[in-house]
Amino acid sequence: MQNSTQAANAWRILFLLFLANLFNFFDRTIPAIIIEPIRMEWSLSDFQIGIIGTAFTIVYAIAGLPLGRMADTGSRSKLMGWGLATWSALTAVNGLVGSFWAFL
């Protein structure tokens, strides 16, 4: 009985991680789709559009180092929970910005 419960929980966790990865993929690809409407709305130059992509890459790379260390030494489930909560909150706040500098 315990093995079947553990297997069911493992499948649930795998499905939740799949969903998180799917939304992460969408989060990384949607800007390429909506960049032209953003460019027109805020009258952005090519340079400013490039800054947005560069800032994303730099933050992603820098955050990966300490988060990777935390995943190796700490509780992965807590890290995933806090990471998803923080990512969700920042994504929601990002939808409310009204200027280039706030978006950046």
Buried (B, 14 or more C-beta within 10 A) or exposed (E): EEEEEEEEEEEEEEEEEEEBEEBEEEEEEEEEEEBEEBBEEBEBEEEBBEBBEEEBEEEEEEEEEEEEEBBEEEEEEEEBEEBBEEBEEEEEEEEEEEEBEEBE
